[in-house]
Amino acid sequence: MIGDQGIANVCSVLGCASSAVAEAEPIEEGLTNSSYKVVVDGSPYVYRVPGVGTEKIIDRRSETFSQGVARELGIDDTFVFEDEKSGWKLSRFIDGCLPFDYHNPEHVAGAMGIARKLHGCGVQSKWSFDLGEKTAELDGLLNEAGYELPADYQALSSMASELAACARGDGVPQVLCHNDFYEPNFLVKCDQDSLKLYLIDWEYSAMADYASDLGTFICCSDYTVDEALSAISQYFGRTPTKAEKAHCLAYVSLAAWYWYVWALYKDCTGDPVGDWQELWHGYASEYGSLALEAYESKDNLA
């Protein structure tokens, strides 16, 4: 439950008495935080409580800034309020949502449309999110904690460094990104014949390479390589160039590597993420090899 402090926080935002909070029940817990459905004067909201260790890896000021942008763009108009210091957040609860389906063409088209809208909005954030730097921060935390690293950790780390150098050489400009662009963070609302997607949870949002979002989207899926390339094509609205394909493949691996190290950190804090860890390990390795081959000889992506 959200407790007395949680109720007080909700009431401070909505300007209501504690007696107006009729119920608070847990929503299925995400990988990073805990969330609760709170009904206030008959209206449903989501109250989020930050997860263990998130204060070391998430800048809540950046999140709050991006949430405001997302609300203005209509990408996430569920946002009500966030406390920048402690990280608790209040949002409107959207009832009757469908699970996001990576194999539903409408869902994927909607997600890619959101990505293009966000990346093309022109808003500049003073915060940045570099996958290499963020991974290095997590690596440092693991070392400080004396965490026993997997046997192939250094080999994968070396490959990620090589890929990052290749991607930097592409000279891609930074844009505002979500950086946690995957299934659980999409709400799919279907009313009669209309479909609306919301992109929620902006904790990692900041200026980044556009392919950071595509990489995360793909490395959190069950896509084959052909399906991944199809999603990339849908983002561009055309057949991407061989250079764009190589760049995006690199970011699938780099995103997977970041999230794999993040999963090790979560395990280190006593909050393991289960099968996600192995999934990201596989994507980091497979797409890393594909991307290096693509940079060496882009003809293999014809």
C-alpha positions, -999 to +999 in steps of 0.1 A: +000+000+000+011+036-004+008+044+033+000+076+051+028+095+033+016+083-001-020+094+007-006+128+019+013+132-014-018+124-035-039+149-015-013+176-018-014+175-056-052+170-060-062+193-031-084+168-015-089+154+020-075+120+029-110+107+032-114+112-006-089+085-013-112+055-015-087+027-024-052+020-034-042-013-049-009-025-064-006-026-102+017-053-116+052-042-106+075-029-133+112-036-135+122-003-119+094+009-096+062+000-078+029+015-089-006+017-073-040+024-087-055+051-064-092+062-067-098+097-055-134+111-055-143+084-080-114+092-105-086+067-109-049+076-108-016+059-107+008+066-078+044+055-085+069+047-058+106+047-070+124+013-068+154+003-048+187+019-060+170+042-086+182+073-069+218+064-080+209+059-117+180+082-125+179+121-126+143+130-116+147+165-129+154+152-164+124+129-161+101+157-150+112+179-179+106+152-204+072+144-189+062+180-195+073+178-231+055+145-236+023+160-222+025+190-246+031+167-276+002+145-266+025+115-264+017+111-226-011+134-214-016+111-184+011+130-164-002+150-135+028+157-111+062+144-101+083+152-071+118+159-084+135+151-052+120+118-041+107+106-075+071+098-066+047+106-094+010+109-100-007+101-133-042+096-147-051+059-149-063+049-184-088+021-180-094-007-205-060-008-222-048-036-243-013-051-240+011-038-265+018-064-292+051-064-311+034-084-338+004-062-343+011-039-373-011-011-359+006-012-325+041-011-341+031+017-366+018+037-336+050+032-317+072+042-346+049+072-352+055+083-315+092+079-319+093+101-350+072+127-333+094+128-303+127+127-322+115+154-345+099+178-320+130+200-318+130+204-280+164+205-264+169+191-229+199+201-209+202+164-198+218+137-220+217+100-220+247+083-236+244+045-235+282+041-231+285+065-203+254+051-185+268+016-188+301+027-175+284+042-144+266+009-137+299-009-143+314+013-116+286+005-092+290-032-098+328-029-091+322-009-059+299-036-047+323-064-055+298-080-077+311-112-094+309-105-131+299-133-157+327-150-175+321-133-209+315-098-194+348-083-205+345-097-241+310-082-245+322-050-229+351-048-255+327-054-283+303-027-270+332-002-269+341-010-306+305-006-316+301+027-298+331+041-316+316+030-349+283+046-341+299+079-330+317+080-363+284+081-380+280+117-368+243+114-359+228+145-341+213+142-306+175+144-302+151+141-273+146+104-267+126+082-243+154+057-238+131+031-223+111+026-254+095-009-251+063-029-245+054-022-208+057+016-214+030+017-241-006+020-231-029+009-260-064+023-258-090+012-283-123+031-286-146+017-313-125+021-345-098+044-331-065+033-315-045+056-293-011+048-278+004+065-248+042+064-241+046+065-203+075+063-177+101+089-188+127+081-162+156+077-187+145+103-212+171+129-223+190+139-254+204+109-272+209+092-305+176+084-321+186+048-325+187+044-288+149+042-288+149+018-318+176-004-302+157-006-269+124-014-287+140-043-306+162-057-278+131-061-256+112-080-282+112-115-296+119-103-331+139-122-357+165-101-375+142-097-405+114-085-382+138-060-365+148-046-399+111-043-408+105-022-377+135+000-385+121+005-420+087+015-405+104+041-384+120+057-414+089+053-435+111+041-463+139+016-469+168+028-448+203+032-463+229+005-455+246+030-432+214+036-413+208-001-410+243-006-396+239+022-372+205+009-359+219-027-356+247-013-335+223+004-312+203-028-307+234-043-293+244-012-273+209-009-258+209-046-250+243-043-234+232-014-213+201-031-201+220-063-194+245-045-172+215-027-156+200-061-149+232-072-132+231-040-111+195-048-101+206-083-092+234-067-071+208-046-052+187-077-044+160-069-070+166-093-099+147-089-132+144-126-142+144-137-178+151-102-191+187-105-181+193-135-204+173-119-232+195-088-232+226-109-230+216-127-262+207-095-281+240-078-271+260-107-285+240-115-316+234-080-328+269-069-319+283-094-343+258-084-370+266-047-366+304-052-367+300-072-399+277-045-413+303-018-406+330-039-421+310-047-453+277-029-456+269-049-488+257-078-466+226-056-457+215-051-493 
